Amino acid sequence: MIWLRIMTKLDAAVLDSVMPDYAKLHAQKPDSGKLHSQTLHSQRLVQTMYEAHHGWLQSWLNKRLSSRDTAADLAQDTFVSVLKHPTDTISAIHEPRAYLTTIAKRILCNYYQRQSLESAYLQALGDLGTAHALSAEDQVILLQTLHDIDQMLGSLPHKTRLAFLLLHLEHMKYAEIASELQVSERTVKRYIASAYEHCLHFML
């Protein structure tokens, strides 16, 4: 599978380049009391926003979806996403509905991408026939892996993603990828190294 090939090809040079930053990040331990206070403040701010705008947001989503249950789930996901933002960011929100709409649009886009991926997966699964049928457990694992790969690759810059896919799916050499993308071979190497680094951060 491409996921396994990607992970096993994370070479030492790439690891060396990112691990110092990773170690530095984890070395910066904030004061636990202050962090707890900020977390509680964020929760209160989001709770207030939830009580004031949850109904409106769910109605906004419901108009764009064919399922009230899905609209309710995505509305919850939107507020969970807000809660993950820094306290300073949440405190600075002056137009809550505009802010929520921006986040909800991204979540809605991800939902449609996931639906499209699942549809293509089910079609491919059907094309395999009963002789190659997967167990229900294997289907869930494979589908989750596809979602992870889609999310990981989807957040890469366009040319970096293309270079990465050409290398792993088309098995093209660096020079061939450079010709295809009309960039230098050195740039291709930089794209690939960046993609590997991105994969590593995605796993952490």
C-alpha positions in Angstrom: 0.0 0.0 0.0 1.2 3.5 -0.7 0.7 4.4 3.0 3.3 1.8 4.0 5.6 2.8 1.2 5.4 6.4 2.3 6.2 5.6 5.9 9.1 3.2 5.2 10.7 5.7 2.9 11.1 8.4 5.5 14.8 8.5 5.5 17.3 9.6 8.2 18.0 12.9 6.5 14.4 14.0 6.7 14.1 12.7 10.3 17.2 14.6 11.3 15.9 17.8 9.8 12.5 17.8 11.7 13.3 16.0 15.0 15.2 18.9 16.6 12.2 21.2 16.0 9.9 18.5 17.4 12.1 18.1 20.5 12.2 21.9 20.9 8.5 22.1 20.7 8.0 19.5 23.5 10.7 21.1 25.6 8.6 24.3 25.9 6.3 23.2 28.7 3.8 25.9 29.7 2.8 26.5 33.2 0.1 24.0 34.0 -1.9 26.3 36.2 -2.0 29.0 33.5 -2.8 26.5 30.8 -5.7 25.2 32.9 -7.1 28.7 33.4 -6.9 29.5 29.7 -8.6 26.2 28.9 -11.5 27.0 31.2 -11.8 30.6 29.8 -11.9 29.2 26.2 -14.6 26.7 27.2 -16.7 29.5 28.7 -16.3 31.6 25.6 -17.3 28.8 23.3 -20.2 27.8 25.5 -21.6 31.3 25.3 -21.1 31.3 21.5 -22.8 27.8 21.4 -25.8 29.0 23.3 -26.2 32.1 21.2 -25.5 30.7 17.7 -25.8 26.9 17.6 -29.4 26.9 16.4 -28.7 29.4 13.7 -25.6 27.4 12.5 -27.4 24.1 12.4 -30.2 25.7 10.4 -27.6 27.2 8.0 -26.0 23.8 7.5 -29.4 22.0 7.2 -30.2 24.2 4.1 -27.1 22.8 2.4 -27.6 19.2 3.4 -30.3 16.6 2.9 -30.0 15.3 6.5 -30.9 17.0 9.7 -28.7 14.5 11.6 -25.7 15.3 9.4 -26.3 19.1 9.9 -26.4 18.5 13.7 -23.1 16.5 13.6 -21.3 19.1 11.5 -22.6 21.9 13.7 -21.1 20.1 16.7 -17.8 19.6 14.7 -17.7 23.3 14.0 -17.8 24.2 17.7 -15.3 21.5 18.6 -13.0 23.1 16.0 -13.5 26.5 17.6 -12.6 25.1 21.0 -9.2 23.9 19.6 -8.2 27.5 18.7 -6.0 29.6 21.1 -7.8 31.5 23.8 -6.6 34.8 22.4 -8.1 34.0 19.0 -11.5 33.1 20.5 -11.5 36.2 22.7 -10.9 38.4 19.6 -13.9 37.1 17.7 -16.2 40.1 17.0 -18.4 38.6 14.4 -19.3 35.1 15.7 -21.6 34.1 12.8 -19.1 35.1 10.2 -16.4 33.2 12.1 -18.5 30.1 12.5 -19.6 30.2 8.8 -15.9 30.2 7.7 -15.2 27.1 9.8 -18.4 25.4 8.9 -17.7 25.9 5.1 -14.4 24.1 5.6 -16.0 21.3 7.5 -18.7 21.0 4.9 -16.1 20.8 2.2 -14.3 18.1 4.0 -17.6 16.2 4.5 -18.3 16.3 0.7 -14.8 15.1 0.0 -15.2 12.3 2.4 -18.5 11.3 0.8 -16.9 11.3 -2.6 -14.0 9.2 -1.4 -16.4 6.7 0.3 -18.5 6.5 -2.9 -15.4 5.8 -5.0 -14.2 3.3 -2.5 -17.5 1.4 -2.4 -17.6 1.3 -6.2 -14.0 -0.1 -6.4 -14.9 -2.6 -3.7 -17.9 -3.7 -5.8 -15.8 -4.1 -8.9 -13.5 -6.6 -7.0 -16.3 -9.1 -6.8 -17.0 -11.7 -4.1 -13.7 -13.5 -4.7 -11.8 -10.6 -3.3 -14.3 -9.4 -0.7 -12.9 -7.9 2.5 -14.2 -8.5 5.9 -16.2 -5.7 7.5 -13.3 -4.9 9.9 -10.8 -4.7 7.0 -13.2 -2.4 5.1 -13.3 0.0 8.0 -9.5 0.0 8.4 -8.9 0.5 4.7 -11.5 3.3 4.5 -9.9 5.1 7.5 -6.5 4.7 5.9 -7.8 6.2 2.7 -9.3 9.2 4.6 -5.9 9.7 6.4 -4.0 9.6 3.2 -6.5 12.0 1.5 -6.3 14.4 4.4 -2.5 14.2 4.5 -1.9 14.7 0.8 -4.7 17.2 0.4 -2.9 19.7 2.7 0.3 19.7 0.6 1.0 22.5 -1.9 -0.2 21.5 -5.4 3.2 20.8 -7.0 4.6 19.1 -3.9 1.6 16.8 -3.9 2.0 16.1 -7.6 5.7 15.3 -7.3 5.0 13.0 -4.4 2.3 11.1 -6.2 4.3 10.8 -9.4 7.2 9.4 -7.4 5.1 6.8 -5.5 2.3 6.0 -7.9 3.9 6.4 -11.3 7.4 5.4 -10.1 8.9 8.3 -12.0 12.5 9.3 -11.4 13.4 12.8 -10.2 14.5 13.9 -13.6 11.2 12.7 -15.2 9.2 14.5 -12.5 11.2 17.7 -13.1 10.4 17.5 -16.8 6.7 16.9 -16.1 6.4 19.8 -13.7 8.7 22.0 -15.6 11.0 22.7 -12.6 14.6 21.8 -11.8 15.5 18.4 -10.4 16.8 20.1 -7.3 13.3 21.6 -6.8 11.7 18.2 -7.1 14.0 16.9 -4.4 13.0 19.8 -2.2 9.3 18.9 -2.9 9.8 15.3 -1.9 11.7 16.1 1.2 9.0 18.6 2.2 6.3 15.9 1.6 8.2 13.4 3.7 8.5 15.9 6.5 4.8 16.7 6.2 4.0 12.9 6.5 6.0 12.7 9.6 4.3 15.6 11.3 1.0 14.2 10.3 1.8 11.0 12.2 3.0 12.7 15.4 
